Amino acid sequence: FPYTTLFRSPHTPHRMTLNFTEFYKATNPSKTLDLTQKEDQKLYIDFSAVRGGALIEQLKAQITLFSEDQPTCQLFTGHIGCGKSTELSRLKAELLAENFHVVYFESDQDLEMNDVDVGDILLVIARQVSESLEASQVKLPLQRFRAFLQDTTTFLGSDVTGVEVKIPKVAEFGVKEKQGEYSLSAGISKITTKAKNSPTLRDRLRSYIEPRTKTIIDVINTELIEPAIAQLQHQGKRGLVVIVDNLDRVEIVPKSWGRPQPEYLFVDRGEQLRQLNCHVIYTMPLGLRFCNDIVRLTNRFGVEPKVLPMVPVTQRNGKECQEGMERLRAMVMARAFPKLASAQRLQKIPQVFDARETLDKLCYISGGHVRELLAMLRDWIMVEAKLPLSRAGLEQVIRSRCNKIRLAIDEEEWKLLRQVHQNQEVSGDDHYRVLVRSLFVYEYSDAQGSWFTVNPILVETGKL
């Protein structure tokens, strides 16, 4: 947007207070706020009061208050795009402030989400933990891990041609080896990166790892996690926390024997995922809450999954949820004027929108799904390319999104959507899982518990 005059409101003086380029960048729906950074902290809005509870405080308390000296394993879920990663970033920042060593990573950067197995997850965790410890100059014995990786590389043979995995002979972090040799994390990364891009290599790697899963867990615990915690505590740290984000994005595809991938990972193999001897938090697919195995899943992990619902724009009775709408307005205006105080931001609404009601329509039609709200706002900016953004431009964006979503819904799904629209309930039926995962249905929480409603975009079709 080189021509900034296009974005100057006719009601504002020549010297603009709104940096439009920064506003546009701040609406990027794919960017996760990093709440360890001061600039991102200015954009953060706390929705916990309207989301039915302080979930991050509950996750944190389990680690810092109830089980500091004992390993914990917790599950965190919610609609894709509802703000889980941002809340986990907040948790990371708060745990760092509480003097924990935190390893946070987005698992879909390392895994092929159409085809995931427990061994893949364990290797990626080992890589991320070792990389973080290397950066912190934590020195650990790695003889068994080195031997395991070398044996794995030997087994894979020609499948890893061009991938030379060398682990330092001096099996200790912080010791620089001769040129051309790599740390443990680099050695694992060479294998996992190649495996992510090759189904054949993934199959061969799993055929080697699967019978040795117990050994891998034991090696990770005895050579990585337990010695690391001892050294971290010697440095004054309280412990080690691993946050595995985006594992909720594993695809609902059947394994070769017919078992859906999410159930296989979290129900059938959940016992192994929880055997790491440190604090671990996994994000899991929201649809698992509606499967027949939810009781088994809870028993496997020993905890109920924490669910992050949408920000409510209406109440159960259909009336506007004023507090939810207020916080969504605050989120939008924080993206436009991050350096201003909250009250001052709201005074600037006329610089950004032609009317307050136009901003309210954006917040309402998003259904409280924060990524969808930002995505529509960004589309709107692209459509109009000038300020203030108009109601006509918003309606154009809504029509476009409505038509695109409507094409993906068959008649059977419309019948289910009408039932949700009338009853505000979702059953465990697989069809409902599809509706939830496809963002056709949103979940909210209040004092009475969970309730559901159809994505407000679909209400615009008139077919409900």
N, C-alpha and C positions, 0 to 999 in steps of 0.2 A: 504493500500500500504506500507507494511513494508520494502520492498527492494528498497530503494531510488535510488540505482545505476541503476535500470531499467529506471529511468526518467532523467538520466543525458545525456545531449546532447553530442555527440562525439566532438563537436566543442567548448565545454566550459571546463574550468579548473575543477579540482577535487572539489574545493569549489564552490558549486552551489549558485547562487544568486536567483534562483527561488525556492520558497517553494512549492513543487508540491502538498503536502497534502492540504495546504491552498488554492491553485489554484483550486483543485478539489472541495473543500467545497464551494468556491466562485461561482462556476458554478451552484449551486443548483437552478433550475428554480422555485421552490416553495417558496423560501425565499424572502420576501418583505424587501427591505432596510428600515431601521428605521433611518431617517435622523435627528433625535434628538441625534443620537450617532455618535461620531467622526469617529469611525472605518468604519461605513457604509457610511459616507460622502465622504470618499476617493474613494468609488466605484461608486459614482453617476456621471452620465454624463447628462448634460442639453441638451435635444433634441428639445427644444421649437422653436429654430430658423428654424428648418427644418420641423417642424410639423404644420406650418401654423399659429402660433401665441402663445403668452404667456398665455395659458389658466389658469394656476394656479394664475398668477397675476390678471387675470380678476375675478376669484372666490374670491380671497383675497380682491380686491378693493371693491367689492360689500359689504363686511363685514366691512372693516376697514375705507373706505373712503366715500362711498355713503349712507350707512344705519347702521351706528354703533349703533344707539339708537333704531332702529326698527328691528323686527324679519325679517329674510330673509330665503327663501327656494330655493335652487339651485339644478340642476340635472347635473350629470357628467356621461358620457358614453364613450364607445369605445369597441374594440374587447377584449374579455377575454384574459388576458395575455399580453396586449400591454403596460402595465406599469402604469395603473391607480392608483394602490395602492401605488406605489413608489411616484408618483406625489402628491397623497393625503398626504403621509408621509412628503413630502417636505412642503406642505401647512400647516400641523400641526406644523412643526418646525418653520415656519415663523410666524404663528399666536401666538405661545408661545412666540417668541421673541418680538412680538408686545403687549405682556402682556394680552392675552386672555386666559381663561380657556378652554381647548380643550378636548373633549371626543371623541376619535376615537375608533371604534371597527369594527370587521369583522362579519357581520350579519350571515353568514353561520355557524359560530360556535354555534349559539344559535337557529337557525331556520332550519326546514326541508324544503329544497328548492323546493321539489316537491309539497309541500302543505303549503302555506303561506297565512295568512289573515292579515288585517290591525291591528286587536287587538293584534296579535302576535308581530308585529313590535313595536307597542306602548309599550307593556309590556317590551320588550327587551331594548328599549330606556330608559324606566324608570329605569330598573335594572342597565344599564351601567352608566347612569347619577348619580344615587344615590350612586353607588359604588365609582365613581370618587370623588364625594363630600365628602363621608365618609373619603376617604383617605386624603382629604385636610382639614379635621376637620371643615367642614361647618355644622353648626347646623340649623336644619329646623323643623317647625311644620309638623307633619304627621298624625294627628288624622284621617282625612277622608281616607287617603290612607291605614292606618292600618285597618280601619273598612272594606274597600272594599276588601282587601286581605283576611281578616278573613272570610268575607261572601263568597268569592270565594272558599276558602278552605272547608268551611262547605257545600257548594253546591256540590262540587266534591265528598265529602264523601269518600266512599270506594275506589274510583278510585285513590286516593292519599294515600292509605295505606302504611305506612312506610315513608311517607314524612310529618314530623311534622313542620308546618310553624308557628313560633312564632315571633311576632314583639314586640320589647321592649315597655313596658308600658309607659315609659318615652319617648314620641315620639320625640326624638331629637337626631341627630347625635352627636357623640363624647361622649355620656353618656354610660358608660359600664354597662350592665345589669348582672344579676346573670348568672352563668354558664348554658349553654344549650339554651340560648335565642340568637336570631340572629338579625342582622341589616335588614333594609328594602331590600337592594339588595340581601341578602342571602335568605330572605323570597320569593322574586319574583323568584329567581334562582331555588329554590326547585320545584316550579310549572312548570316553563318553560322548565327545563331540563327533567322533567318527561313527559311533553306534547310532546317534540320533539321526544321522543322515543316511543310514543304510539298514533296511529291514533284515537283510541277510546277516549282517554282522550282529545286529541285536539278537537275533535268534541264536547264533553261535555263542555269543557272550552269555546269554541266559542259560543255555545248556550247560555251561561251565559253572556259572554262579549259583543256580538254583539249588543243587544238592549241597552247596557250601554256605547257604544263607546263615545258618547258625554260627558258622565260623567267622563270617564277615561281621556279624553283629558283635561277636566276642572280641575280634580284633579292633573294631572301632571303639568299643568300650574300654578295653585294657590298654591300647596304645595311643588312642587319641583323647577320648573324653575324660576318663578318670585321671590320667596324668595332667591333662590340661587344667582341670578344675583345681587340682592340688597346687599347680604353679600359679594359676590365677589368684587363688586365695592367698598364696604367699606374697603376691603383688598387692594384696589388699582388696581384690575383687570378691564379691559375694557368691559368684557362681557363673555358670554358662547357660545361656538360653538360645535355642535354635528355633527360628520362625520360618516355616516352609509355606510360602504364599503361592497362590494360583494353582494349587493342587485341586481346587474345586473345578478347574477347567478341563479335567480329564473327560474325554468324550464318552458318551453312553453308547459304546459299541460292544458287541459280544466277543468274548474270548473264543478260541477255536472250539471249545467244548460247550459254548452257548451261554456261559455266565456273563452278565453285564459287567463291564470293566469296573465301574465304581463299587459295586457290591463285592467283587473279587478283591479289590485292594483294601477296602476299609472294613469289610465284614470277615471274609475268609482269611485275609492276611493281616488283619488289624493287630493281632497279638504281637506280631513281629515288629510292626511299626512303633509299638509302644515300649520296646525293650531297650531303647537307648538310655544310658544312665545319666541323662541331664534333663533339663526342662525343655520340652518340645511342644510346639503349637503347629498343628496342621490345619490348613483350610480344606474343607471337604465339599463335594457337590451338594447343593441344597436339596436336590431330588431324593437323596438318600433318606430324608426325613419322612418321605411318603412311601418307602418300600416296605415290604413285608418283614425285612430283616432288621428293622430299626432297633428292636429290643436286643437282638444278638450283637449289633454294632455297639450299642451302649455298654453291654456287658464286656465286650472285647476291650474297650478303652477305659471302662470304669467311670466314665463321666458322660453327662448329657452334652450334646453339641450346643455351643452358644450360637444363637441365630441373630444376625443383624438385619432387622426389618427395614422397610422403606421409611422415609420421612413422611408422616401423614399430611395430606392436604385437605382431607375431609375426615370426619369422625364416622363411627359405625352408622349413626343415624342420618348420614348424608350432609350434615351441616359442616361448614368450613372449620377446619382445625386452625385457629388463628395463630397459635404458637408455631406450628409447623410451617405455615406460610411465612411468618415473620423471619424464621431462620433461613428459609430458602431465598427470600429477598436479600437477606444479609449476605448469603453466599455469593449471589450474583454481583452485588454492589462491592463486595470485597475484591472481586476479580477486576473491577473497573478502577477502584480507588483503594489499593491495599495500604497506602500510607496514612489514610485518614482514620479517625476513630469511628466507631459504628454509627453513632448518631449523625455525624457529618456526612458519612457515605449516603445515608438515606435522603439527605437534603439535596443530593446531586442526581436523584432519579431523573428530573427533567432534562439533564444533559445527555442521558443515555436512551431514554424511552419517551415516546410522545405522550404517555400518560401512565400513572401508577397502575391503572387497571390493565394496561398492556403487559407490564411486568408480572402482575398477578396471574394473568392468563397463561403466561409461559410457565410459571411455577406450578399452577394447577394441572396443566396438560402433561407435565412431566410425571405426575403421579408421585413425586418425591423421590424419583430415581435420579440421583445426582449426575451420573454420567450422561443419561439421556437429556437432562436439562442442559448441560454444557454442550452436548452435541447439537441440540436444536438451536441454542444461542449462537454457536459458531456458524451453522448453516444460514441463520438469519442475517448475521453480519455479512456473509458472502453474497446473499441475495440482494441486500440493500446497498451496501458499501457507502453508507452515510449515516450521520446521526441527526436527530434522534431516530432510533429504530421505531418503525411504525406498526400499528396493529395489522395493516394490510399485508406487510411483509411477514409477520408472524403467521397469519392465516394461510399464506402461501406455503410456508414451511410445514405447517400442520397438515395441510391437504396432501402434500408430497409424501410425508412420512406415513400418513394414514393409508394412502393408496398402496404404498410398498408393503406395509404389514398385512393389509387385507388380502393381498394376492397369495400370501403364504398360508392362509387358513382355509381348511376344507369345511364342508357342511357339518360333519360330525363334531368338529371342534367348535363350530359356532353354537351347537346345541349345548355343549359343556360350558362354554363361556356364558351362555344365558343362565344356566343353573348357578354358576358362581355369582353372576350379577344379581340374582334374586336372593340367594342363600348366604352369600359371603363365606362360603366354606369350600374346602378342597379335600377330596378323599385320597386314599392311597392308590387309586387306580393309575396305571401307567399313562393313560391319556392325560391325566391332570399333571403328571410330572412333566410331560412335554409342554403343556401350557405354561407352567412355571418357568421351566428352563428357557423357553422361547420369549419370555418377558411379555406374554399375553395376559398373565395374571400376576398381581403384586401382593406381597404379604406385609401386614402391619401388626403392631402390637400396642395394647393398652392395658389398663388395670384388669380387664376381663380375660386377657390372653390374646392369642393370635386371631386375626381375621383377614379375609382376602377380598380383593376387588379386581375388576377387569381394568387393564391399562386404559387410562382416560382417552388415549388416542383412538382406541377402538370404539369408545362410546360415540365418537364423532361420526362413525359410519352410519349410525341409525339402525344397525342390524341387531341390536340387543333388545 
